[in-house]
């Protein structure tokens, strides 16, 4: 009798252990499935966020491509040598620029203004260049004196893409450094209306002891002497 009771209890115990093990395995399987589902949802959300960021970046790039742009380009230069700053115009498809006013400010202890001349794009539009140079002494806002250069390019017809003007400077015998040209721009279309959707930025001149392979006169063929 006792043996039968013990056998029965043992069988019941084994059955309960098996049921508990199966329940634990089922719970673990459900937890793993939930974790995998959560991971898949997180991955899908990340992919969607990345796609949205890429779409926004593409829209911004497209909008930038459609805007009229002025770039200030300057090759590297040795200390004590002549430097050239080139203003390049890229028109948007639906805007016709006929007048540009540039204000370029630079430190007079490091650069000395020499001259300005029209580039081929402005020359093809029969543009006229007016130059005004103004000394600005040191102040509380500026530790060193600067020169404000005003370049006014006016034409009676639209100015095509390309070089607008080249400005030359004499560089002082300074240590290698980056000299910033603070740049402000206003532009009018052929109807005399202000162009608000125009992109530009400050220019930079790299003064260095080692020049790159490109020759410093890379834009020379795009300019006429006046």
SETORSE-602886 format. One record per residue (C-alpha): residue number from 1; z, y, x; residue in three letters. Coordinates in nm, 4 decimals. Layout:
// SETORSE-602886
+-----+----------+----------+----------+------+
: pos :       c3 :       c2 :       c1 : code :
+-----+----------+----------+----------+------+
: NUM :        Z :        Y :        X :  ALA :
...
+-----+----------+----------+----------+------+
// end
This chain:
// SETORSE-602886
+-----+----------+----------+----------+------+
: pos :       c3 :       c2 :       c1 : code :
+-----+----------+----------+----------+------+
:   1 :   0.0000 :   0.0000 :   0.0000 :  UNK :
:   2 :   0.0956 :   0.2422 :   0.2736 :  UNK :
:   3 :  -0.2126 :   0.1500 :   0.4685 :  UNK :
:   4 :  -0.4309 :   0.2206 :   0.1671 :  UNK :
:   5 :  -0.2568 :   0.5547 :   0.1098 :  UNK :
:   6 :  -0.2960 :   0.6540 :   0.4736 :  UNK :
:   7 :  -0.6615 :   0.5577 :   0.4672 :  UNK :
:   8 :  -0.7163 :   0.7609 :   0.1566 :  UNK :
:   9 :  -0.5405 :   1.0635 :   0.3057 :  UNK :
:  10 :  -0.7454 :   1.0284 :   0.6232 :  UNK :
:  11 :  -1.0703 :   1.0155 :   0.4291 :  UNK :
:  12 :  -0.9688 :   1.3191 :   0.2259 :  UNK :
:  13 :  -0.8727 :   1.5080 :   0.5402 :  UNK :
:  14 :  -1.2017 :   1.4245 :   0.7075 :  UNK :
:  15 :  -1.3871 :   1.5358 :   0.3983 :  UNK :
:  16 :  -1.2035 :   1.8684 :   0.3911 :  UNK :
:  17 :  -1.2691 :   1.9236 :   0.7600 :  UNK :
:  18 :  -1.6381 :   1.8545 :   0.7023 :  UNK :
:  19 :  -1.6436 :   2.0926 :   0.4057 :  UNK :
:  20 :  -1.4681 :   2.3649 :   0.6084 :  UNK :
:  21 :  -1.7094 :   2.3146 :   0.8989 :  UNK :
:  22 :  -2.0058 :   2.3368 :   0.6660 :  UNK :
:  23 :  -1.8608 :   2.6525 :   0.5093 :  UNK :
:  24 :  -1.8033 :   2.8090 :   0.8497 :  UNK :
:  25 :  -2.1551 :   2.7217 :   0.9587 :  UNK :
:  26 :  -2.2932 :   2.8682 :   0.6380 :  UNK :
:  27 :  -2.0895 :   3.1884 :   0.6894 :  UNK :
:  28 :  -2.2087 :   3.2176 :   1.0493 :  UNK :
:  29 :  -2.5663 :   3.1659 :   0.9360 :  UNK :
:  30 :  -2.5314 :   3.4348 :   0.6706 :  UNK :
:  31 :  -2.3739 :   3.6749 :   0.9258 :  UNK :
:  32 :  -2.6538 :   3.6064 :   1.1740 :  UNK :
:  33 :  -2.9144 :   3.6650 :   0.9051 :  UNK :
:  34 :  -2.7459 :   3.9924 :   0.8083 :  UNK :
:  35 :  -2.7358 :   4.1036 :   1.1728 :  UNK :
:  36 :  -3.1034 :   4.0178 :   1.2168 :  UNK :
:  37 :  -3.1920 :   4.2040 :   0.8967 :  UNK :
:  38 :  -2.9903 :   4.5081 :   1.0112 :  UNK :
:  39 :  -3.1596 :   4.4976 :   1.3518 :  UNK :
:  40 :  -3.5015 :   4.4790 :   1.1868 :  UNK :
:  41 :  -3.4166 :   4.7728 :   0.9612 :  UNK :
:  42 :  -3.2946 :   4.9769 :   1.2610 :  UNK :
:  43 :  -3.6100 :   4.8931 :   1.4572 :  UNK :
:  44 :  -3.8278 :   4.9902 :   1.1618 :  UNK :
:  45 :  -3.6369 :   5.3183 :   1.1252 :  UNK :
:  46 :  -3.6812 :   5.3916 :   1.4958 :  UNK :
:  47 :  -4.0541 :   5.3162 :   1.4753 :  UNK :
:  48 :  -4.0854 :   5.5448 :   1.1733 :  UNK :
:  49 :  -3.8946 :   5.8243 :   1.3532 :  UNK :
:  50 :  -4.1148 :   5.7833 :   1.6614 :  UNK :
:  51 :  -4.4280 :   5.7963 :   1.4483 :  UNK :
:  52 :  -4.3042 :   6.1132 :   1.2778 :  UNK :
:  53 :  -4.2265 :   6.2754 :   1.6159 :  UNK :
:  54 :  -4.5726 :   6.1832 :   1.7460 :  UNK :
:  55 :  -4.7342 :   6.3245 :   1.4324 :  UNK :
:  56 :  -4.5393 :   6.6505 :   1.4667 :  UNK :
:  57 :  -4.6306 :   6.6759 :   1.8361 :  UNK :
:  58 :  -4.9968 :   6.6152 :   1.7514 :  UNK :
:  59 :  -4.9873 :   6.8845 :   1.4824 :  UNK :
:  60 :  -4.8275 :   7.1310 :   1.7270 :  UNK :
:  61 :  -5.0859 :   7.0476 :   1.9931 :  UNK :
:  62 :  -5.3680 :   7.0927 :   1.7430 :  UNK :
:  63 :  -5.2234 :   7.4232 :   1.6274 :  UNK :
:  64 :  -5.1950 :   7.5368 :   1.9897 :  UNK :
:  65 :  -5.5566 :   7.4369 :   2.0580 :  UNK :
:  66 :  -5.6697 :   7.6464 :   1.7606 :  UNK :
:  67 :  -5.4922 :   7.9625 :   1.8818 :  UNK :
:  68 :  -5.6384 :   8.2244 :   2.1123 :  UNK :
:  69 :  -5.4809 :   8.1759 :   2.4547 :  UNK :
:  70 :  -5.4530 :   8.3871 :   2.7698 :  UNK :
:  71 :  -5.3531 :   8.2117 :   3.0913 :  UNK :
:  72 :  -5.2309 :   8.3815 :   3.4102 :  UNK :
:  73 :  -5.3523 :   8.1748 :   3.7049 :  UNK :
:  74 :  -5.2790 :   8.2292 :   4.0715 :  UNK :
:  75 :  -5.3347 :   8.0065 :   4.3767 :  UNK :
:  76 :  -5.0740 :   7.9559 :   4.6482 :  UNK :
:  77 :  -5.0545 :   8.2205 :   4.9188 :  UNK :
:  78 :  -4.9037 :   8.2636 :   5.2642 :  UNK :
:  79 :  -4.6400 :   8.5310 :   5.3324 :  UNK :
:  80 :  -4.8024 :   8.8599 :   5.4343 :  UNK :
:  81 :  -5.1439 :   8.7662 :   5.2923 :  UNK :
:  82 :  -5.3585 :   8.8882 :   4.9994 :  UNK :
:  83 :  -5.2870 :   8.7244 :   4.6618 :  UNK :
:  84 :  -5.4986 :   8.7135 :   4.3453 :  UNK :
:  85 :  -5.3896 :   8.6852 :   3.9823 :  UNK :
:  86 :  -5.6575 :   8.5822 :   3.7322 :  UNK :
:  87 :  -5.6341 :   8.6341 :   3.3561 :  UNK :
:  88 :  -5.8325 :   8.3712 :   3.1630 :  UNK :
:  89 :  -5.9232 :   8.3903 :   2.7929 :  UNK :
:  90 :  -5.9723 :   8.0935 :   2.5571 :  UNK :
:  91 :  -6.0731 :   8.2010 :   2.2044 :  UNK :
:  92 :  -5.9844 :   8.0204 :   1.8842 :  UNK :
:  93 :  -6.2869 :   7.9263 :   1.6682 :  UNK :
:  94 :  -6.2246 :   8.1874 :   1.3979 :  UNK :
:  95 :  -6.1053 :   8.4866 :   1.6073 :  UNK :
:  96 :  -6.3218 :   8.7378 :   1.7950 :  UNK :
:  97 :  -6.1197 :   8.9287 :   2.0549 :  UNK :
:  98 :  -6.2586 :   9.2674 :   2.1564 :  UNK :
:  99 :  -5.9569 :   9.4427 :   2.3054 :  UNK :
: 100 :  -5.6600 :   9.3239 :   2.5124 :  UNK :
: 101 :  -5.3716 :   9.5203 :   2.6569 :  UNK :
: 102 :  -5.1662 :   9.3489 :   2.9246 :  UNK :
: 103 :  -4.8382 :   9.4668 :   3.0704 :  UNK :
: 104 :  -4.7541 :   9.2844 :   3.3921 :  UNK :
: 105 :  -4.4286 :   9.3545 :   3.5768 :  UNK :
: 106 :  -4.3492 :   9.2363 :   3.9302 :  UNK :
: 107 :  -4.0989 :   9.3170 :   4.2104 :  UNK :
: 108 :  -4.2323 :   9.5955 :   4.4323 :  UNK :
: 109 :  -4.0308 :   9.4772 :   4.7331 :  UNK :
: 110 :  -4.2359 :   9.1556 :   4.7370 :  UNK :
: 111 :  -4.5779 :   9.2604 :   4.6075 :  UNK :
: 112 :  -4.7920 :   9.5715 :   4.6472 :  UNK :
: 113 :  -5.0694 :   9.6327 :   4.3944 :  UNK :
: 114 :  -5.4165 :   9.6706 :   4.5508 :  UNK :
: 115 :  -5.6897 :   9.6662 :   4.2841 :  UNK :
: 116 :  -5.8290 :   9.5132 :   3.9639 :  UNK :
: 117 :  -6.1805 :   9.4095 :   3.8656 :  UNK :
: 118 :  -6.3408 :   9.2662 :   3.5527 :  UNK :
: 119 :  -6.4267 :   8.9001 :   3.5280 :  UNK :
: 120 :  -6.7553 :   8.7639 :   3.4007 :  UNK :
: 121 :  -6.6314 :   8.7098 :   3.0425 :  UNK :
: 122 :  -6.5276 :   9.0742 :   3.0025 :  UNK :
: 123 :  -6.8366 :   9.1928 :   3.1895 :  UNK :
: 124 :  -7.0704 :   8.9985 :   2.9591 :  UNK :
: 125 :  -6.9096 :   9.1812 :   2.6657 :  UNK :
: 126 :  -6.9712 :   9.5169 :   2.8419 :  UNK :
: 127 :  -6.5969 :   9.5771 :   2.8450 :  UNK :
: 128 :  -6.4278 :   9.8730 :   3.0120 :  UNK :
: 129 :  -6.1154 :   9.8306 :   3.2232 :  UNK :
: 130 :  -5.8453 :  10.0978 :   3.2408 :  UNK :
: 131 :  -5.5535 :  10.0558 :   3.4819 :  UNK :
: 132 :  -5.2197 :  10.2319 :   3.4825 :  UNK :
: 133 :  -4.9514 :  10.1710 :   3.7459 :  UNK :
: 134 :  -4.5921 :  10.2761 :   3.6863 :  UNK :
: 135 :  -4.2979 :  10.2488 :   3.9272 :  UNK :
: 136 :  -3.9687 :  10.1418 :   3.7705 :  UNK :
: 137 :  -3.6581 :  10.2033 :   3.9837 :  UNK :
: 138 :  -3.3681 :   9.9616 :   4.0067 :  UNK :
: 139 :  -3.1152 :   9.9806 :   3.7247 :  UNK :
: 140 :  -2.8232 :   9.7963 :   3.5725 :  UNK :
: 141 :  -3.0694 :   9.5665 :   3.3981 :  UNK :
: 142 :  -3.2866 :   9.5079 :   3.7066 :  UNK :
: 143 :  -3.1264 :   9.4709 :   4.0498 :  UNK :
: 144 :  -3.4475 :   9.5644 :   4.2315 :  UNK :
: 145 :  -3.7261 :   9.8082 :   4.1559 :  UNK :
: 146 :  -4.0390 :   9.6815 :   3.9861 :  UNK :
: 147 :  -4.3946 :   9.7917 :   3.9163 :  UNK :
: 148 :  -4.5341 :   9.7848 :   3.5615 :  UNK :
: 149 :  -4.9098 :   9.7317 :   3.5598 :  UNK :
: 150 :  -5.0950 :   9.8130 :   3.2353 :  UNK :
: 151 :  -5.4431 :   9.6611 :   3.2065 :  UNK :
: 152 :  -5.6471 :   9.7715 :   2.9052 :  UNK :
: 153 :  -5.9700 :   9.5782 :   2.8415 :  UNK :
: 154 :  -6.1855 :   9.7248 :   2.5647 :  UNK :
: 155 :  -6.5220 :   9.6152 :   2.4306 :  UNK :
: 156 :  -6.7354 :   9.6891 :   2.1249 :  UNK :
: 157 :  -6.8321 :   9.3243 :   2.0965 :  UNK :
: 158 :  -6.6395 :   8.9922 :   2.1062 :  UNK :
: 159 :  -6.5280 :   8.8819 :   2.4522 :  UNK :
: 160 :  -6.6287 :   8.5203 :   2.5286 :  UNK :
: 161 :  -6.4133 :   8.2551 :   2.6940 :  UNK :
: 162 :  -6.3573 :   8.2892 :   3.0657 :  UNK :
: 163 :  -6.2106 :   8.5200 :   3.3300 :  UNK :
: 164 :  -6.1055 :   8.8614 :   3.1962 :  UNK :
: 165 :  -5.9803 :   9.0365 :   3.5058 :  UNK :
: 166 :  -5.8656 :   8.9641 :   3.8583 :  UNK :
: 167 :  -5.5752 :   9.1555 :   4.0106 :  UNK :
: 168 :  -5.5131 :   9.1595 :   4.3851 :  UNK :
: 169 :  -5.1823 :   9.2148 :   4.5633 :  UNK :
: 170 :  -5.0520 :   9.2295 :   4.9167 :  UNK :
: 171 :  -4.7629 :   8.9901 :   4.9659 :  UNK :
: 172 :  -4.4683 :   9.1006 :   5.1773 :  UNK :
: 173 :  -4.3413 :   8.8852 :   5.4640 :  UNK :
: 174 :  -4.0972 :   8.7000 :   5.2413 :  UNK :
: 175 :  -3.9563 :   8.3507 :   5.2570 :  UNK :
: 176 :  -4.1332 :   8.0794 :   5.0538 :  UNK :
: 177 :  -4.0492 :   8.1333 :   4.6879 :  UNK :
: 178 :  -4.1880 :   8.1674 :   4.3378 :  UNK :
: 179 :  -4.2608 :   8.5254 :   4.2290 :  UNK :
: 180 :  -4.2734 :   8.5748 :   3.8534 :  UNK :
: 181 :  -4.5146 :   8.8090 :   3.6772 :  UNK :
: 182 :  -4.3455 :   8.9125 :   3.3523 :  UNK :
: 183 :  -4.6309 :   8.9361 :   3.1033 :  UNK :
: 184 :  -4.6657 :   9.0976 :   2.7612 :  UNK :
: 185 :  -4.9889 :   9.1028 :   2.5618 :  UNK :
: 186 :  -5.1406 :   9.2721 :   2.2593 :  UNK :
: 187 :  -5.4888 :   9.1952 :   2.1274 :  UNK :
: 188 :  -5.7271 :   9.3290 :   1.8631 :  UNK :
: 189 :  -6.0228 :   9.1629 :   1.6984 :  UNK :
: 190 :  -6.3683 :   9.3156 :   1.6543 :  UNK :
: 191 :  -6.2496 :   9.4872 :   1.3336 :  UNK :
: 192 :  -5.9646 :   9.6571 :   1.5172 :  UNK :
: 193 :  -5.6993 :   9.4362 :   1.3575 :  UNK :
: 194 :  -5.4040 :   9.3033 :   1.5548 :  UNK :
: 195 :  -5.4179 :   8.9339 :   1.6469 :  UNK :
: 196 :  -5.0741 :   8.7832 :   1.5979 :  UNK :
: 197 :  -5.1666 :   8.4184 :   1.6614 :  UNK :
: 198 :  -5.2231 :   8.4556 :   2.0350 :  UNK :
: 199 :  -5.0512 :   8.2472 :   2.3010 :  UNK :
: 200 :  -4.9584 :   8.3651 :   2.6486 :  UNK :
: 201 :  -4.6777 :   8.3360 :   2.9016 :  UNK :
: 202 :  -4.5509 :   8.4763 :   3.2301 :  UNK :
: 203 :  -4.7440 :   8.4102 :   3.5481 :  UNK :
: 204 :  -4.6165 :   8.2662 :   3.8759 :  UNK :
: 205 :  -4.7203 :   8.3177 :   4.2357 :  UNK :
: 206 :  -4.6186 :   8.0486 :   4.4822 :  UNK :
: 207 :  -4.5522 :   8.1881 :   4.8316 :  UNK :
: 208 :  -4.5540 :   7.9002 :   5.0754 :  UNK :
: 209 :  -4.6068 :   7.8123 :   5.4415 :  UNK :
: 210 :  -4.8401 :   7.5256 :   5.3485 :  UNK :
: 211 :  -5.1465 :   7.5845 :   5.1314 :  UNK :
: 212 :  -5.3044 :   7.3110 :   4.9145 :  UNK :
: 213 :  -5.6582 :   7.1909 :   4.9798 :  UNK :
: 214 :  -5.8164 :   7.4181 :   4.7154 :  UNK :
: 215 :  -5.9518 :   7.7424 :   4.8678 :  UNK :
: 216 :  -5.7738 :   8.0636 :   4.7598 :  UNK :
: 217 :  -6.1009 :   8.2233 :   4.6451 :  UNK :
: 218 :  -6.1628 :   7.9632 :   4.3747 :  UNK :
: 219 :  -6.2355 :   8.2251 :   4.1044 :  UNK :
: 220 :  -6.4364 :   8.4646 :   4.3231 :  UNK :
: 221 :  -6.7752 :   8.3626 :   4.1838 :  UNK :
: 222 :  -6.6644 :   8.4616 :   3.8314 :  UNK :
: 223 :  -6.6128 :   8.8290 :   3.9176 :  UNK :
: 224 :  -6.8359 :   9.1262 :   3.9763 :  UNK :
: 225 :  -6.7608 :   9.4200 :   4.1988 :  UNK :
: 226 :  -6.7318 :   9.7537 :   4.0194 :  UNK :
+-----+----------+----------+----------+------+
// end
